[in-house]
Amino acid sequence: MKLPIKFSIILVTTISLFVTLAVVFATEYYVNRQTLTESTLELNYSNAQKLSTLTNDTFILMRESLQANHANVLENWDDPEELTSILKTIQESNFNFNSVTIINDNGTGRANYPDMGLVGIYINTEGVKRGIEVKQDFISNPYIGTNSKLMLIISTALYQDGEYYGMLNGLVWLEEQNFLTRLLEQTYGDDSTLATVYDNEGHYIYHPRKEWIGSKVFENQATSDLAQDQAGKSIIEDRTGAVFYAGYDKVEESDWGIISMTPEEIALAPAELSANRAILISLPFIVVAFLVLLGLILFITRPLNRLSQVDYSKPIYEVIQETQAIPSPYRESAAIKQMILSFAQNQQRLLGELESLAITDPLTGLVNRRRYAHMLELIHENQEPFGLVILDIDHFKSINDSYGHLVGDQVLIKLGELMKSSMPATSLPVRLGGEEFAFVIQGTTEDEVVAFAERFRQEVEHTNFPAPQTITVSIGVGYFDCTQCDLETFFSDVDTQLYKAKANGRNRIERVSFINGTKEFS
């Protein structure tokens, strides 16, 4: 027995609706996947370049710190106590060194601080042997020192009147807290982005897995490009098969390779979340559409059933009469056509939302971190002074925990509306993520930025939010008018002021300024 046509139409319609859901999910997911892939690769490339520059600058400063003490060391060459005092001053004034040593031209220790028992001892380590051999400034590859620690040295040669006296060395212990780990902590604040550093012979100097330090690097696109002195970005694997979105660059001073990378599952997690959200948005429309189509199918198949019962063996004029008596389904057909158009319009709306998501926070309607970063880049390129106000809702976690995330979202929405209504004419209000927001303010003075931040803090405190408690914000305020200052340090200091405001009791502002090479806190 063959099934009636209405069951076939219902089956086709049901399949079409599921396909539509799949298209919504796939469109949302793959558009966001592409955007996230590009932005993550670019972010890691930027991080690698920044870390490379910072590391290179640090090496230069470390070498200059040692060179600045050459004359003092040579003047007191025969005074062991004074040499130890000089090394103590170098080590305590330059936190980049774990230890500082002076080695004679024959490889024996002359002085060291902190004391490692090297004085009068012949030292046959890789770094010292190379220094005695080359008799010039250099940065060593990692090696095991006399204290059985994995280390490298920044070495400067000691000369007086053309005579070689030995070497003044700053030691960095790679498996303990050192300048490199401090630089990485400043750049990478969470587990979402990782970094590896390896020397010019391909051995890890730093790796999140400490047991890999000193081992040979795993060959992939990043290490292959860096071997050819090519910085860049690509998707790579490590020796465990884990996939990372990486950016990489070289340190000019030491020829080290630096790879900044984000695990694939972390980089693409927002794409799946966004696609699921799109499904939830579309599902009510799909359900309503299915019910409407089911009614239309039953109505349309009724005349089709009558047509199927016409006896086409009769004379042609009788068939015509009987057919003419069957109601025409044209109106219903037009309705189906309109329904299909409605589906297309719904798809267009969803795609439009995807494009908007690239630069707009969907909850508050403020611009997102991507637009924020682009604006700061333009300001910096134009060397324009600007103010930066970073604010964080106090005790926001307790709002979510006590009243639920729906109330928390309403608080975020209300704060976004307040930022839009209160912002100066030449400012950009931004949601950085979570409960953290910012204003980028151009064409203003430091006092005006601070005054605005204080007004906004008071305005928030006296605004009725959709939560059963008073909402306050802690604010870090910064003003930047310094062509020779480091912008990343400025961002870090403003963020530090925000956390200082929280530590000092919340609902307050703390500020920092970078003006004409001078940094001031208040």
GUTORBA-988232 format. One record per residue (C-alpha): residue number from 1; residue in one letter; z, x, y. Coordinates in Angstrom, 3 decimals. Each point is the difference from the previous one (the first is absolute). Layout:
<nodes>
 resi resn       pz       px       py
  NUM    A        Z        X        Y
...
</nodes>
This chain:
<nodes>
 resi resn       pz       px       py
    1    M    0.000    0.000    0.000
    2    K   -1.045    1.384    3.366
    3    L    2.467    0.041    2.876
    4    P   -0.626   -2.178    3.076
    5    I   -1.346    1.821    3.047
    6    K    3.186   -0.532    2.014
    7    F    1.919    2.338   -2.292
    8    S   -2.623    2.713    0.506
    9    I    0.158   -0.459    3.773
   10    I    3.816    0.118   -0.031
   11    L   -0.132    3.183   -2.092
   12    V   -2.511    1.630    2.354
   13    T    2.062   -1.058    3.017
   14    T    3.196    1.380   -1.511
   15    I   -1.702    3.308   -0.770
   16    S   -1.361    0.121    3.557
   17    L    3.469   -0.470    1.464
   18    F    1.417    2.818   -2.112
   19    V   -2.927    2.201    1.026
   20    T    0.782   -0.804    3.630
   21    L    3.599    1.099   -0.524
   22    A   -1.257    3.180   -1.647
   23    V   -2.377    0.649    2.919
   24    V    2.828   -0.544    2.500
   25    F    2.185    2.453   -1.910
   26    A   -2.777    2.558   -0.501
   27    T   -1.214   -0.191    3.601
   28    E    3.505    0.369    1.419
   29    Y    0.926    2.742   -2.455
   30    Y   -3.103    2.170    0.253
   31    V   -0.347   -0.247    3.781
   32    N    3.634    1.040    0.376
   33    R   -0.370    2.619   -2.736
   34    Q   -2.824    1.661    1.903
   35    T    1.918   -0.132    3.272
   36    L    3.180    1.332   -1.617
   37    T   -1.914    2.765   -1.786
   38    E   -1.614    1.200    3.233
   39    S    3.191   -0.260    2.058
   40    T    2.145    1.729   -2.661
   41    L   -2.476    2.870   -0.396
   42    E   -0.221    0.394    3.779
   43    L    3.798   -0.129    0.371
   44    N    0.507    2.687   -2.636
   45    Y   -2.731    2.154    1.517
   46    S    1.736   -0.306    3.368
   47    N    3.369    0.831   -1.592
   48    A   -1.459    3.045   -1.749
   49    Q   -1.538    1.260    3.260
   50    K    3.251   -0.571    1.859
   51    L    2.072    1.754   -2.654
   52    S   -2.501    2.865   -0.135
   53    T    0.226    0.459    3.760
   54    L    3.801   -0.229    0.019
   55    T    0.300    2.471   -2.883
   56    N   -2.418    2.421    1.651
   57    D    1.866   -0.228    3.324
   58    T    3.301    0.527   -1.814
   59    F   -1.314    3.163   -1.670
   60    I   -1.080    1.345    3.381
   61    L    3.404   -0.769    1.530
   62    M    1.802    1.599   -2.959
   63    R   -2.101    3.175    0.289
   64    E    0.487    0.117    3.789
   65    S    3.756   -0.448   -0.485
   66    L    0.049    3.069   -2.236
   67    Q   -2.313    2.040    2.240
   68    A    2.173   -0.735    3.032
   69    N    2.843    1.942   -1.661
   70    H   -1.980    3.122   -0.988
   71    A    1.139    2.105    2.942
   72    N    3.652   -1.002   -0.462
   73    V   -0.139    0.794   -3.729
   74    L   -1.575    3.428    0.543
   75    E    2.464    0.892    2.797
   76    N    2.899   -0.658   -2.398
   77    W   -1.701    1.373   -3.124
   78    D    2.923    2.250   -0.898
   79    D    2.730   -2.575    0.754
   80    P    0.445   -2.217   -3.129
   81    E    2.518   -2.306    1.634
   82    E   -2.197   -0.615    3.026
   83    L   -3.058   -0.578   -2.237
   84    T    1.957   -2.615   -1.977
   85    S    1.036   -1.629    3.295
   86    I   -3.642   -0.110    1.142
   87    L   -1.073   -1.596   -3.284
   88    K    2.820   -2.525    0.247
   89    T   -1.208   -0.981    3.484
   90    I   -3.600   -0.364   -1.261
   91    Q    1.039   -2.118   -2.991
   92    E    2.387   -2.250    1.896
   93    S   -2.394   -0.516    2.925
   94    N   -2.981   -0.725   -2.238
   95    F    0.869   -2.625   -2.632
   96    N   -3.409    0.576   -1.653
   97    F    1.307    3.112   -1.802
   98    N    2.370   -0.246   -2.963
   99    S    0.656    3.750    0.304
  100    V   -1.135    3.041    2.044
  101    T   -0.304    3.569   -1.313
  102    I   -0.992    3.487    1.155
  103    I   -1.702    2.216   -2.598
  104    N   -0.527    3.770    0.440
  105    D   -3.444    1.556   -0.351
  106    N    0.965    1.134   -3.525
  107    G    0.922   -3.506   -1.161
  108    T    3.803    0.235    0.248
  109    G    2.029   -2.657    1.745
  110    R    1.378    1.042    3.394
  111    A    1.644   -3.260    1.180
  112    N    0.042   -3.681   -0.937
  113    Y    1.578   -3.251    1.114
  114    P    1.460   -1.954   -1.687
  115    D    1.133    2.899   -2.202
  116    M   -1.960    0.089   -3.271
  117    G    1.156    3.463   -1.071
  118    L   -3.301    1.667    0.921
  119    V    1.249    2.864    2.194
  120    G   -0.835    3.360   -1.598
  121    I   -1.677   -1.712   -2.955
  122    Y   -3.611    0.728   -0.931
  123    I   -1.836   -3.313    0.013
  124    N   -2.989   -0.283   -2.290
  125    T   -0.987   -3.643    0.640
  126    E   -3.589   -1.089    0.545
  127    G    0.498   -0.765    3.693
  128    V    1.676    3.305    0.870
  129    K   -2.534    2.037   -1.974
  130    R   -2.848   -1.665    1.867
  131    G    1.664    0.586    3.391
  132    I    0.495    3.722   -0.724
  133    E   -3.608    0.177   -1.171
  134    V   -1.743   -1.780    2.910
  135    K    2.443    1.114    2.766
  136    Q   -0.905   -3.026    2.160
  137    D    1.036   -3.565    0.675
  138    F   -0.656   -2.455   -2.834
  139    I    1.160   -3.179   -1.742
  140    S    0.637    0.452   -3.704
  141    N   -0.828   -2.283   -2.883
  142    P    3.010   -1.507   -1.801
  143    Y    1.844    2.389   -2.319
  144    I    3.395    0.369   -1.673
  145    G    2.339    2.063    2.193
  146    T    2.941    2.227   -0.917
  147    N    2.271   -3.048    0.209
  148    S   -2.155   -1.740   -2.669
  149    K   -1.161   -2.567    2.559
  150    L   -3.618   -1.080    0.495
  151    M   -0.813    1.161    3.518
  152    L   -2.585    1.228    2.441
  153    I    0.383    2.367    2.931
  154    I   -1.368    0.090    3.510
  155    S   -0.140    3.756    0.600
  156    T   -0.556    2.068    3.135
  157    A   -0.574    3.764   -0.091
  158    L    2.371    2.249    2.002
  159    Y   -1.787    2.742    1.945
  160    Q    1.216    2.343    2.718
  161    D   -2.257    2.571    1.638
  162    G   -2.497   -0.519   -2.811
  163    E    2.578    0.747   -2.727
  164    Y    0.597   -2.641   -2.687
  165    Y    3.726   -0.682   -0.553
  166    G   -0.121   -2.943   -2.392
  167    M   -0.120   -3.783    0.188
  168    L    1.963   -2.841    1.594
  169    N   -0.184   -3.037   -2.301
  170    G    0.900   -3.666    0.299
  171    L    0.615   -1.550   -3.431
  172    V   -0.730   -3.625   -0.902
  173    W    1.527   -1.306   -3.267
  174    L   -2.492   -2.520   -1.299
  175    E    2.261   -1.923   -2.392
  176    E    2.621   -0.643    2.686
  177    Q   -0.051   -1.682    3.405
  178    N   -2.447    1.937    2.169
  179    F   -2.353   -0.388    2.957
  180    L   -2.716   -1.509   -2.206
  181    T    2.254   -2.707   -1.451
  182    R    1.181   -0.821    3.526
  183    L   -3.582   -0.382    1.233
  184    L   -0.794   -2.243   -2.975
  185    E    3.085   -2.139    0.596
  186    Q   -1.115   -0.566    3.592
  187    T   -3.494   -1.063   -1.114
  188    Y    0.854   -1.901   -3.190
  189    G    2.922   -2.365    0.383
  190    D   -0.355   -2.030   -3.188
  191    D   -1.459    0.074   -3.508
  192    S   -3.273   -1.676    0.973
  193    T   -1.595    3.296    1.093
  194    L    0.480    3.361   -1.723
  195    A   -1.049    3.578    0.703
  196    T   -0.711    3.165   -1.961
  197    V   -0.405    3.535    1.338
  198    Y   -1.404    2.947   -1.935
  199    D   -0.700    3.643    0.831
  200    N   -3.302    1.849    0.173
  201    E    0.253    0.877   -3.703
  202    G    0.365   -3.638   -1.000
  203    H    3.743   -0.192   -0.744
  204    Y    2.131   -2.891    1.235
  205    I    2.336    0.903    2.849
  206    Y    1.178   -3.569    0.468
  207    H   -0.357   -3.037   -2.238
  208    P    1.970   -3.278   -0.322
  209    R    0.575    1.054   -3.616
  210    K    2.114    3.121    0.501
  211    E   -0.687    1.169   -3.550
  212    W   -3.662    0.490    0.985
  213    I    0.832    2.463    2.822
  214    G   -1.437    3.381   -0.914
  215    S   -2.442   -1.457   -2.555
  216    K   -3.795   -0.004    0.319
  217    V   -1.586   -2.914    1.889
  218    F   -2.011   -2.633   -1.845
  219    E   -3.696    0.239    0.862
  220    N   -1.492   -3.063    1.666
  221    Q   -2.249   -0.878    2.940
  222    A    2.657    1.004    2.550
  223    T    0.679    3.448   -1.448
  224    S   -3.722    0.554   -0.532
  225    D   -0.794   -0.792    3.658
  226    L    2.885    2.133    1.298
  227    A   -1.170    2.919   -2.161
  228    Q   -3.176   -0.158    2.103
  229    D    2.044   -0.266    3.251
  230    Q   -1.019   -3.649    0.398
  231    A    2.618   -2.451    1.283
  232    G   -0.588   -3.642   -0.824
  233    K    1.119   -3.106   -1.870
  234    S   -0.703   -1.424   -3.458
  235    I    1.450   -1.901   -2.940
  236    I    1.514    2.480   -2.463
  237    E    2.034    0.208   -3.209
  238    D    2.925    2.245   -0.859
  239    R    0.663    1.624   -3.370
  240    T    1.740   -3.165   -1.279
  241    G   -3.080   -2.136    0.719
  242    A    1.619   -1.800    2.958
  243    V   -2.482   -0.983    2.738
  244    F    0.675    0.827    3.654
  245    Y   -1.762   -0.642    3.318
  246    A    0.147    3.444    1.590
  247    G   -0.777    1.927    3.167
  248    Y    0.118    3.786    0.069
  249    D   -0.228    3.024    2.294
  250    K    0.734    3.739    0.031
  251    V    2.614    2.003    1.912
  252    E   -1.952    2.610    1.924
  253    E    2.803    2.550    0.272
  254    S    0.869    0.127   -3.732
  255    D   -3.100   -1.512   -1.661
  256    W    2.213   -2.590   -1.694
  257    G   -1.394   -3.335   -1.172
  258    I    1.734   -3.222    1.073
  259    I   -0.683   -3.348   -1.696
  260    S    1.437   -3.252    1.395
  261    M   -0.365   -2.885   -2.453
  262    T    0.984   -3.588   -0.720
  263    P    0.217   -1.414   -3.557
  264    E   -2.811   -2.479   -0.632
  265    E    2.339   -2.819   -0.988
  266    I    1.906    0.322    3.295
  267    A   -3.149    0.337    2.129
  268    L   -1.627   -3.128   -1.463
  269    A    3.105   -2.173   -0.452
  270    P   -0.603   -1.909    3.293
  271    A   -3.518   -0.965   -1.185
  272    E    1.311   -1.915   -3.004
  273    L    2.757   -1.581    2.098
  274    S   -2.535   -1.143    2.601
  275    A   -2.331   -1.374   -2.691
  276    N    2.834   -1.998   -1.576
  277    R    0.880   -1.357    3.436
  278    A   -3.620   -1.078    0.484
  279    I    0.124   -1.845   -3.340
  280    L    3.149   -1.833    1.069
  281    I   -1.642   -0.966    3.297
  282    S   -3.142   -1.231   -1.730
  283    L    1.671   -1.790   -2.917
  284    P    0.951   -3.242    1.843
  285    F   -3.564   -0.305    1.297
  286    I   -1.335    0.568   -3.513
  287    V    2.312   -2.634   -1.534
  288    V   -0.955   -2.636    2.590
  289    A   -3.662    0.857   -0.433
  290    F    0.244   -0.381   -3.791
  291    L    1.552   -3.477    0.260
  292    V   -2.650   -1.128    2.481
  293    L   -2.786    1.373   -2.184
  294    L    1.445   -1.713   -3.077
  295    G   -0.177   -3.368    1.759
  296    L   -3.535    0.687    1.187
  297    I   -1.093    1.036   -3.507
  298    L    1.303   -3.242   -1.507
  299    F   -1.758   -2.003    2.715
  300    I   -3.270    1.911   -0.306
  301    T   -0.134   -0.100   -3.798
  302    R    0.290   -3.787   -0.043
  303    P   -3.658   -0.558    1.116
  304    L   -1.028    2.942   -2.188
  305    N    1.515   -1.774   -2.992
  306    R   -1.979   -3.143    0.820
  307    L   -3.129    2.085    0.340
  308    S    0.645    1.431   -3.424
  309    Q    0.117   -3.543   -1.430
  310    V   -3.376   -0.997    1.383
  311    D   -2.459   -0.705   -2.819
  312    Y   -2.875    2.257    0.950
  313    S   -2.078   -1.479   -2.853
  314    K   -0.522   -3.149    2.043
  315    P   -3.014   -0.480    2.223
  316    I    0.019    2.095    3.046
  317    Y    0.525   -2.833    2.514
  318    E    3.147   -1.143   -1.871
  319    V    1.356    3.526    0.044
  320    I   -0.664    0.146    3.750
  321    Q    1.796   -3.318    0.616
  322    E    2.974    0.968   -2.063
  323    T    0.224    3.385    1.704
  324    Q   -0.256   -1.533    3.477
  325    A    3.001   -2.171   -0.841
  326    I    2.158    3.063   -0.473
  327    P    1.928    0.923    3.183
  328    S   -1.195    3.181    1.729
  329    P    2.442    2.879    0.046
  330    Y   -1.426    1.636    3.156
  331    R    3.145   -0.394    2.151
  332    E    2.136    1.587   -2.684
  333    S   -2.538    2.805   -0.392
  334    A    0.274    0.638    3.726
  335    A    3.777    0.117   -0.348
  336    I   -0.293    2.602   -2.766
  337    K   -2.303    2.041    2.215
  338    Q    2.561   -0.229    2.823
  339    M    2.721    1.087   -2.405
  340    I   -2.029    3.084   -0.952
  341    L   -0.401    0.787    3.715
  342    S    3.764   -0.367    0.388
  343    F    0.466    2.592   -2.726
  344    A   -2.353    2.401    1.805
  345    Q    1.847   -0.517    3.299
  346    N    3.287    0.687   -1.755
  347    Q   -1.395    3.260   -1.354
  348    Q   -1.229    0.993    3.481
  349    R    3.437   -0.676    1.432
  350    L    1.643    2.144   -2.667
  351    L   -2.388    2.910    0.688
  352    G    0.706   -0.332    3.718
  353    E    3.705    0.297   -0.739
  354    L   -0.651    3.155   -2.024
  355    E   -1.752    1.655    2.953
  356    S    2.856   -0.972    2.300
  357    L    2.545    1.472   -2.430
  358    A   -1.493    3.459    0.570
  359    I    1.702    0.294    3.422
  360    T    2.355   -3.008    0.216
  361    D    3.360   -0.666   -1.586
  362    P   -0.459   -3.395   -1.707
  363    L    3.607   -1.147    0.496
  364    T    0.599    0.667    3.716
  365    G   -3.550    0.237    1.335
  366    L    0.799    3.387    1.590
  367    V   -2.257    2.985   -0.583
  368    N    0.878    2.087   -3.042
  369    R    0.664    3.707   -0.552
  370    R   -3.707    0.802   -0.376
  371    R   -0.840   -1.239    3.503
  372    Y    3.179    1.673    1.314
  373    A   -1.014    3.377   -1.424
  374    H   -3.513   -0.335    1.443
  375    M    1.337   -0.778    3.486
  376    L    2.408    2.954   -0.038
  377    E   -2.870    2.249   -1.056
  378    L   -2.082   -1.132    2.998
  379    I    2.935    0.465    2.400
  380    H    0.633    3.488   -1.329
  381    E   -3.689    0.961    0.236
  382    N   -0.023   -1.125    3.660
  383    Q    3.284    1.874    0.664
  384    E    1.517   -3.062    1.635
  385    P    3.767   -0.391    0.432
  386    F    1.421   -2.973   -1.840
  387    G    3.210   -1.674   -1.067
  388    L    0.943   -0.870   -3.555
  389    V    2.622   -2.629   -0.830
  390    I    0.914   -0.319   -3.689
  391    L    2.381   -2.796   -0.934
  392    D    1.602   -1.164   -3.210
  393    I    1.793   -3.317   -0.647
  394    D    3.694    0.626   -0.614
  395    H    1.366   -1.099   -3.375
  396    F   -3.314   -1.573   -0.946
  397    K    0.682    0.475   -3.719
  398    S    3.112   -2.172    0.315
  399    I   -2.157   -2.786    1.506
  400    N   -2.315    0.067   -3.025
  401    D    2.931    0.242   -2.405
  402    S    2.037   -2.759    1.666
  403    Y   -2.654   -2.497    1.051
  404    G   -3.061    0.910   -2.020
  405    H   -3.316    1.682    0.748
  406    L   -1.450   -3.152    1.581
  407    V    2.616    0.171    2.754
  408    G   -0.581    3.761    0.255
  409    D   -3.735   -0.604    0.458
  410    Q    0.710   -2.560    2.740
  411    V    2.159    2.572    1.810
  412    L   -2.859    2.529   -0.196
  413    I   -2.467   -2.601    1.312
  414    K    2.305   -0.896    2.888
  415    L    0.484    3.654    0.926
  416    G   -3.794    0.460   -0.034
  417    E   -0.390   -2.946    2.403
  418    L    2.699    1.457    2.250
  419    M   -1.769    3.369    0.054
  420    K   -3.292   -1.629    0.988
  421    S    1.602   -1.981    2.837
  422    S    2.080    2.929    1.302
  423    M   -2.428    2.909   -0.297
  424    P   -1.128    1.922    3.102
  425    A   -3.638   -0.422    1.016
  426    T   -1.031    3.436   -1.284
  427    S    1.864   -0.081   -3.298
  428    L   -0.769   -0.588   -3.651
  429    P    2.596   -1.812   -2.141
  430    V   -0.100    1.112   -3.642
  431    R    1.637   -0.913   -3.286
  432    L    0.422    3.330   -1.782
  433    G    1.260   -1.595   -3.194
  434    G    3.008   -1.918   -1.310
  435    E    2.379   -0.649    2.895
  436    E   -1.267    2.950    2.069
  437    F   -2.075   -0.649    3.134
  438    A   -1.279    2.041    2.928
  439    F   -1.455   -0.111    3.508
  440    V   -2.530    2.616    1.150
  441    I    0.083   -0.073    3.816
  442    Q   -2.567    1.687    2.258
  443    G   -0.203    0.423    3.752
  444    T    3.763    0.123    0.543
  445    T    2.905    2.311    0.765
  446    E    2.890    1.036   -2.200
  447    D    2.481   -2.113    1.989
  448    E   -2.247   -3.066   -0.288
  449    V   -0.270    0.444   -3.776
  450    V    3.779    0.298   -0.360
  451    A    0.577   -2.989    2.287
  452    F   -2.457   -2.102   -1.984
  453    A    1.649    0.976   -3.299
  454    E    3.420   -1.009    1.324
  455    R   -1.332   -3.320    1.337
  456    F   -1.631   -0.761   -3.305
  457    R    3.157    0.892   -1.916
  458    Q    1.991   -2.451    2.134
  459    E   -2.701   -2.641   -0.304
  460    V    0.109    0.233   -3.802
  461    E    3.792   -0.213    0.019
  462    H   -0.073   -3.201    2.077
  463    T   -2.890   -1.681   -1.831
  464    N    0.646   -2.757   -2.532
  465    F   -1.581    1.101   -3.262
  466    P   -0.505   -2.288   -3.027
  467    A    3.031    1.519   -1.737
  468    P    3.715   -0.945    0.109
  469    Q    1.001    3.268    1.658
  470    T   -0.718    2.039    3.120
  471    I   -3.003    2.289   -0.371
  472    T    0.126    3.437    1.636
  473    V   -2.181    3.072   -0.124
  474    S    0.626    3.740    0.138
  475    I   -2.573    1.911    2.035
  476    G   -1.270    3.550    0.183
  477    V   -1.801    0.697    3.307
  478    G   -2.273    2.951    0.636
  479    Y   -2.151    1.185    2.899
  480    F   -2.736    2.599   -0.558
  481    D   -1.619    1.929    2.887
  482    C   -0.560    3.473   -1.396
  483    T   -3.375    1.537   -0.890
  484    Q    1.537    2.943   -1.881
  485    C    2.555   -2.000   -2.024
  486    D   -0.389   -1.065   -3.617
  487    L   -0.706   -3.733   -0.261
  488    E    1.287   -0.280   -3.575
  489    T    3.328    1.518    1.057
  490    F    0.155   -2.592    2.789
  491    F   -0.561   -2.869   -2.474
  492    S    2.665    1.442   -2.293
  493    D    2.492    0.336    2.871
  494    V   -0.578   -3.579    1.207
  495    D    0.578   -1.205   -3.556
  496    T    3.148    2.125   -0.144
  497    Q    1.225   -1.642    3.236
  498    L   -0.513   -3.408   -1.637
  499    Y    2.276    0.995   -2.873
  500    K    2.418    1.524    2.488
  501    A    0.189   -3.393    1.738
  502    K    0.834   -1.576   -3.353
  503    A    2.588    2.676   -0.768
  504    N    1.628   -0.487    3.428
  505    G    0.686   -3.678   -0.576
  506    R   -3.442   -1.735    0.143
  507    N   -1.231   -2.356    2.746
  508    R   -0.589    2.947    2.310
  509    I   -2.676    2.457    1.032
  510    E   -0.201    3.786   -0.321
  511    R   -2.736    1.988    1.656
  512    V   -1.841    3.297   -0.008
  513    S   -2.639    1.434    2.320
  514    F   -2.604    2.747   -0.276
  515    I   -0.985    0.915    3.570
  516    N   -1.735    3.233    1.072
  517    G    1.193    1.930   -3.046
  518    T    3.596   -1.222    0.249
  519    K    1.647   -2.284   -2.546
  520    E    2.983   -2.040    1.153
  521    F    2.227   -2.424   -1.889
  522    S    2.303   -2.584    1.504
</nodes>
